[in-house]
Amino acid sequence: MTTHTPSAHILVVDDEPDLRTLYELTLLREGYRVDVAENVADAWQHLQERHYDVLITDMRLPDGMGIELIQRLRAQQRGERSVVITAYGSAENAVESLKAGAFDYLTKPVDLKQFRTVIAAAVQDTQAPRAAAGASTSPATPLRGGKAAAPASTAEASLQRMVGNSAAMRQVRERIVKVARSMAPVLICGESGTGKELIAQALHANSHRASAPLVAVNCSAIPESLLEAEFFGVRKGAYTGATQDRDGYFQAAQGGTLFLDEIGDLPLSMQSKLLRAIQERCVRPVGGTQEEAVDVRIVSATHKNLAREVQEGRFRQDLYYRLNVIEIDIPPLRERREDLPELCEALLARIAAESGLPQPRLTPGALAQLARYPLPGNVRELENLLHRAMALSDGGELSFDRLETSLSSLTAPAADPAPTALASTTAAPPAGAMLPADLQDHLDRQEREILIKALQETGFNRTAAAAKLGLSLRQIRYRIARLNIDTPQGNDSGA
């Protein structure tokens, strides 16, 4: 029997007596108190007489739609969590109910194991604020500062990582807190480098799924031929080389959150399979004969305009509406320049901690130079610029003069389109110079030589070598692995 607070009170609304009895008996066996109703009028009478923890309602009822009950509860700012039961394949109804404020939905025929899981999560979610209120006599800090129990601290830390007190960033954090505890899919939109994965992490950390896995998938990095196996898993013998069963991303994220980054790069052939998995909450592994139920919340992200992709036929409209139940837009850094000082301080503190070096002071002149730079790569580009500037600094402060060279070299093409400047960058190679037969191999060899030289000069300290080359530690690790460079293990910080 599921362990939960015994006072949980649930209202079941369904016009089919057999199903109503099935749901009631299942919930009673779990230890809940249950009331039942067979139509909208009867259900609303119950809701006017008392408050419940959870409302479970069929979508279609004899005298109206179950969604009407959800809308009335929302209008009155009631605390009940609503779970909607929809007909098989009625994706539009599910999306509509989630947008109306439903906590989750189930599809007929209802899988009772999934039914119990969803209801337990809804009960936990509705009772969590009461438990938190009873555990502390001091008011909670909504977004920043203060101390709390471990789970609350983790959730708070995930919000604090989104640095900035501009109105735009405050709105993003508030929206995360508001929607994190729903099961509704979230689409995170923003330019490259704005921190879409941080948003996904915060959504997970502030949800009732925080103790379960968060699985992040870069949809653009998986070869098309491997997509189905990576997403849904493989069964032994499905193809040559499949020597054992292997779970996919959906199974790995069971009970937690599946973050689909760069969802706009997913091929159309895979989009239809993903749509069915999301709608029906089950997947069929490659080579499998049975579908497997999966319980994951979908959070996706893209730097593309998906609405335009739909219009141009590159993205399925039904999948777009299924993913875009709740949208979170992250503003580019150029639209919130007031966050630059706080962002720079946070990034410099992290770079200094990773490199084991003292944190330099960012001078007003250097900050003013950064504020004038367009930063098309957003926070990721800002971090790389600070890495480079810190490598050039003497450890005391980052001055305007030291940053100017780095910034002007990057802004020169955009700022000075004179023919002489263009000619210098597009000049032909000297007469008689041999063109490489394989350009990528030629560039890889040059990059490998530069990396090895930087590593040798820093005693194979990868953090110091990265700073020397204006890279992040993650970037240099990736390049070392890609170019198969042998380095001593565990020497990131030189400690």
CORZINOR-V26596 format. One record per residue. SS is DSSP state (H for helix, E for strand, L for the rest). OMEGA is omega in whole degrees, -180 to 180 (NA if undefined). Layout:
SS/OMEGA, SS/OMEGA
//
This chain:
L/-179, L/178, L/180, L/177, L/-173, L/-176, L/-178, L/-175, E/-172, E/174, E/178, E/-179, E/178, L/-177, L/179, L/-175, H/-178, H/-180, H/179, H/179, H/179, H/179, H/-178, H/-179, H/179, H/-179, H/178, H/178, H/177, L/177, L/180, L/168, E/-172, E/167, E/-179, E/176, E/-176, L/177, L/-177, H/-177, H/180, H/-179, H/-178, H/175, H/177, H/-176, H/177, H/-178, H/-177, L/175, L/178, L/172, L/-175, E/171, E/174, E/-177, E/170, E/-180, L/-177, E/180, E/-174, L/-176, L/178, E/-178, E/178, H/-179, H/177, H/179, H/180, H/-179, H/178, H/178, H/-179, H/-180, H/180, L/180, L/178, L/-175, L/-178, L/171, E/-175, E/175, E/-176, E/176, E/-176, E/177, L/-180, L/176, L/-178, L/-177, H/-179, H/179, H/-180, H/180, H/180, H/-178, H/179, H/178, H/179, H/177, L/178, L/178, L/-177, E/177, E/175, E/-178, E/176, L/-7, L/-173, L/173, L/-173, H/177, H/177, H/178, H/-180, H/-179, H/-178, H/-179, H/178, H/179, H/179, H/178, H/180, H/-177, H/-178, H/-179, H/-178, H/179, H/179, H/180, H/179, H/180, H/-180, H/-176, H/-175, L/178, L/-180, L/-179, L/-180, L/174, L/-170, L/-175, L/-173, L/173, L/177, L/178, L/-179, L/176, L/-172, H/-180, H/179, H/179, H/179, H/179, H/180, H/-180, H/-180, H/178, H/-179, H/178, L/175, L/-170, L/175, L/179, L/173, L/180, H/-179, H/-178, H/175, H/179, H/178, H/-179, H/179, H/180, H/178, H/-180, H/-176, H/-172, H/-173, L/-171, L/175, L/173, L/-176, L/176, L/-179, E/174, E/180, E/-178, E/178, L/179, L/177, L/177, L/-178, L/177, L/-177, H/180, H/176, H/178, H/180, H/179, H/180, H/176, H/-180, H/-176, H/-179, L/-179, L/176, L/179, L/-171, L/-179, L/178, L/-174, L/165, E/-178, E/-179, E/-177, E/174, E/-174, H/-177, H/-174, H/-176, L/176, L/-175, H/-178, H/-177, H/-172, H/-176, H/179, H/-179, H/-178, H/-169, H/179, L/-176, E/175, L/-178, L/178, L/-178, L/177, L/-180, L/-179, L/177, L/-174, L/178, L/177, L/178, E/179, L/175, L/-177, H/-180, H/180, H/-179, H/-179, L/-176, L/-180, L/-176, L/-175, E/175, E/-178, E/-178, E/-179, E/-178, L/-179, H/-180, H/-180, H/-178, L/-180, L/-179, H/-179, H/180, H/-179, H/-179, H/179, H/178, H/180, H/-178, H/180, H/-179, H/-177, H/-173, H/179, L/174, E/-179, E/174, L/179, L/177, E/-178, L/-180, L/179, L/-178, L/173, L/-179, E/178, E/178, L/-180, L/180, L/170, E/-177, E/171, E/-179, E/-178, E/178, E/172, L/-179, L/173, L/-174, H/178, H/178, H/178, H/177, H/-180, H/-177, L/173, L/-179, L/179, L/-177, L/-180, H/-178, H/177, H/179, H/-180, H/-180, H/-179, H/-172, L/175, L/174, E/-179, E/174, E/179, E/177, L/-179, L/175, L/-175, H/-179, H/180, H/178, L/-176, H/177, H/178, H/-175, H/-178, H/-179, H/178, H/-179, H/180, H/-179, H/-179, H/179, H/178, H/-180, H/179, H/180, H/180, H/-180, H/-176, H/-178, L/-179, L/176, L/-178, L/179, L/178, E/178, E/-176, L/176, H/179, H/179, H/179, H/178, H/178, H/178, H/-178, H/179, H/-177, L/-174, L/179, L/180, L/178, L/175, H/-172, H/179, H/179, H/178, H/179, H/179, H/178, H/180, H/173, H/-177, H/-179, H/-180, H/178, H/-180, H/-175, L/177, L/178, L/-179, L/-179, E/174, E/-175, L/178, H/-177, H/-177, H/179, H/-171, H/-178, H/-180, H/-176, H/-178, H/179, H/180, H/-177, H/-175, H/-179, H/-178, H/-173, H/-174, L/-177, L/-177, L/-179, H/-179, H/179, H/-180, H/-179, H/-178, H/-178, H/-177, L/-178, L/180, L/177, L/-180, L/180, L/178, L/-180, L/-179, L/174, L/-180, L/178, L/179, L/-174, H/-178, H/179, H/179, H/180, H/178, H/180, H/179, H/180, H/-180, H/180, H/-180, H/-180, H/180, H/179, H/179, H/179, H/180, H/-179, H/-179, L/-180, L/-179, L/171, L/-172, H/179, H/180, H/179, H/179, H/179, H/-180, H/-177, H/180, L/179, L/171, L/179, H/179, H/-179, H/-178, H/175, H/180, H/-178, H/178, H/179, H/-177, H/-177, L/175, L/179, L/178, L/177, L/175, L/-178, L/171, L/-177, L/179, L/-173, L/-179, L/-178, L/NA
//
